[in-house]
Amino acid sequence: MSGERPPEPQPGATATAEITVSESDLASAFTPGPGDSFPRVLATARMVALMEIAAARVLQPFLAEGDASVGVDVQTTHTAATPPGARVRAHARYLGREGKFHAFEVRAEDESGEIGRGTHRRAVVQGARLEGSAARRRAG
Protein backbone atom coordinates (compact mmCIF):
# COMPACT_ATOMS: atom_id res chain seq x y z
CA MET A 1 0.00 0.00 0.00
CA SER A 2 1.44 3.39 -1.03
CA GLY A 3 2.28 5.83 1.77
CA GLU A 4 2.48 3.07 4.39
CA ARG A 5 5.35 3.46 6.86
CA PRO A 6 7.96 0.72 6.92
CA PRO A 7 7.88 -1.64 9.91
CA GLU A 8 9.90 -0.71 12.98
CA PRO A 9 12.75 -2.62 14.59
CA GLN A 10 11.87 -5.19 17.20
CA PRO A 11 12.89 -4.48 20.80
CA GLY A 12 16.31 -6.00 21.35
CA ALA A 13 17.59 -5.15 17.83
CA THR A 14 21.22 -4.04 17.94
CA ALA A 15 23.86 -2.26 15.88
CA THR A 16 27.41 -1.09 16.41
CA ALA A 17 29.75 1.65 15.20
CA GLU A 18 33.52 1.64 15.54
CA ILE A 19 36.41 4.08 15.17
CA THR A 20 40.12 4.20 15.79
CA VAL A 21 40.71 7.29 17.94
CA SER A 22 42.46 9.96 15.87
CA GLU A 23 43.72 13.42 16.79
CA SER A 24 40.39 14.98 15.75
CA ASP A 25 38.54 12.68 18.19
CA LEU A 26 40.47 13.95 21.20
CA ALA A 27 39.18 16.43 23.77
CA SER A 28 42.37 18.43 23.13
CA ALA A 29 41.22 19.06 19.53
CA PHE A 30 38.40 21.31 20.75
CA THR A 31 39.90 24.60 21.88
CA PRO A 32 37.60 27.39 20.65
CA GLY A 33 39.09 30.13 22.82
CA PRO A 34 42.23 31.26 24.54
CA GLY A 35 42.82 29.36 27.74
CA ASP A 36 40.77 26.33 26.64
CA SER A 37 42.86 23.27 27.25
CA PHE A 38 41.72 19.67 27.38
CA PRO A 39 43.58 16.33 27.68
CA ARG A 40 44.66 14.12 24.79
CA VAL A 41 41.97 11.47 25.37
CA LEU A 42 38.77 10.56 23.53
CA ALA A 43 36.31 13.43 23.89
CA THR A 44 33.00 12.65 25.54
CA ALA A 45 31.27 14.32 22.58
CA ARG A 46 32.94 11.84 20.19
CA MET A 47 31.91 8.89 22.35
CA VAL A 48 28.32 10.15 22.35
CA ALA A 49 28.42 10.69 18.58
CA LEU A 50 29.54 7.10 18.08
CA MET A 51 26.69 5.91 20.32
CA GLU A 52 24.26 7.96 18.22
CA ILE A 53 25.60 6.44 15.00
CA ALA A 54 25.08 2.92 16.39
CA ALA A 55 21.47 3.79 17.33
CA ALA A 56 20.84 5.39 13.93
CA ARG A 57 22.04 2.17 12.29
CA VAL A 58 19.31 0.23 14.10
CA LEU A 59 16.66 2.50 12.58
CA GLN A 60 18.22 3.00 9.12
CA PRO A 61 16.64 -0.05 7.40
CA PHE A 62 13.19 1.07 8.55
CA LEU A 63 13.27 4.68 7.28
CA ALA A 64 11.09 5.76 4.39
CA GLU A 65 12.80 7.52 1.49
CA GLY A 66 13.67 11.09 2.49
CA ASP A 67 13.40 10.38 6.22
CA ALA A 68 16.25 10.58 8.70
CA SER A 69 16.61 9.74 12.36
CA VAL A 70 17.88 12.49 14.65
CA GLY A 71 19.00 12.44 18.25
CA VAL A 72 16.73 14.21 20.71
CA ASP A 73 18.04 13.08 24.09
CA VAL A 74 21.23 11.51 25.44
CA GLN A 75 21.95 10.57 29.05
CA THR A 76 25.45 9.14 29.41
CA THR A 77 28.35 8.64 31.72
CA HIS A 78 31.91 8.57 30.43
CA THR A 79 33.81 6.40 32.89
CA ALA A 80 37.26 5.73 31.41
CA ALA A 81 39.84 7.63 29.36
CA THR A 82 40.82 6.29 25.93
CA PRO A 83 44.14 7.30 24.29
CA PRO A 84 44.81 8.12 20.63
CA GLY A 85 45.16 5.04 18.43
CA ALA A 86 42.78 2.88 20.47
CA ARG A 87 39.74 1.28 18.88
CA VAL A 88 36.37 2.25 20.31
CA ARG A 89 33.13 0.42 19.58
CA ALA A 90 29.67 1.70 20.47
CA HIS A 91 26.67 -0.59 20.84
CA ALA A 92 23.01 0.37 20.69
CA ARG A 93 20.11 -1.87 21.73
CA TYR A 94 16.59 -0.87 20.73
CA LEU A 95 14.21 -0.68 23.69
CA GLY A 96 11.06 0.30 21.77
CA ARG A 97 8.92 3.37 21.21
CA GLU A 98 8.27 6.06 23.76
CA GLY A 99 5.51 8.04 22.07
CA LYS A 100 7.02 9.50 18.90
CA PHE A 101 10.57 8.68 20.01
CA HIS A 102 12.65 5.52 19.64
CA ALA A 103 14.53 4.55 22.83
CA PHE A 104 17.93 2.87 23.06
CA GLU A 105 20.36 1.57 25.63
CA VAL A 106 23.87 2.56 24.52
CA ARG A 107 27.37 1.67 25.67
CA ALA A 108 30.92 2.11 24.43
CA GLU A 109 34.10 0.15 24.99
CA ASP A 110 37.76 0.20 24.04
CA GLU A 111 40.21 -2.70 24.07
CA SER A 112 40.40 -2.52 27.88
CA GLY A 113 36.66 -2.59 28.57
CA GLU A 114 33.69 -0.32 29.01
CA ILE A 115 34.26 3.44 28.75
CA GLY A 116 30.67 4.69 28.92
CA ARG A 117 26.99 3.86 28.92
CA GLY A 118 23.58 5.47 28.93
CA THR A 119 20.28 5.93 27.19
CA HIS A 120 19.41 7.69 23.96
CA ARG A 121 16.22 8.67 22.13
CA ARG A 122 15.82 9.40 18.43
CA ALA A 123 13.01 10.81 16.32
CA VAL A 124 12.26 10.08 12.68
CA VAL A 125 11.85 13.25 10.63
CA GLN A 126 11.68 14.31 7.01
CA GLY A 127 15.24 15.31 6.16
CA ALA A 128 14.35 18.17 3.80
CA ARG A 129 11.89 19.65 6.29
CA LEU A 130 14.48 19.57 9.09
CA GLU A 131 17.14 21.22 6.91
CA GLY A 132 14.65 23.88 5.82
CA SER A 133 13.82 24.64 9.42
CA ALA A 134 17.53 24.97 10.25
CA ALA A 135 18.06 27.34 7.30
CA ARG A 136 15.15 29.54 8.45
CA ARG A 137 16.70 29.76 11.94
CA ARG A 138 19.95 30.98 10.45
CA ALA A 139 18.18 33.53 8.26
CA GLY A 140 16.64 34.89 11.45
Sequence and secondary structure as in RCSB ss.txt:
>XXXX:A:sequence
MSGERPPEPQPGATATAEITVSESDLASAFTPGPGDSFPRVLATARMVALMEIAAARVLQPFLAEGDASVGVDVQ
TTHTAATPPGARVRAHARYLGREGKFHAFEVRAEDESGEIGRGTHRRAVVQGARLEGSAARRRAG
>XXXX:A:secstr
 TT       TT EEEEEEE  GGGBGGG   STT    SSB HHHHHHHHHHHHHHHHGGG  TTEEEEEEEEE
EEE S   TT EEEEEEEEEEEETTEEEEEEEEEETTEEEEEEEEEEEEEEHHHHHHHHHHHHH 
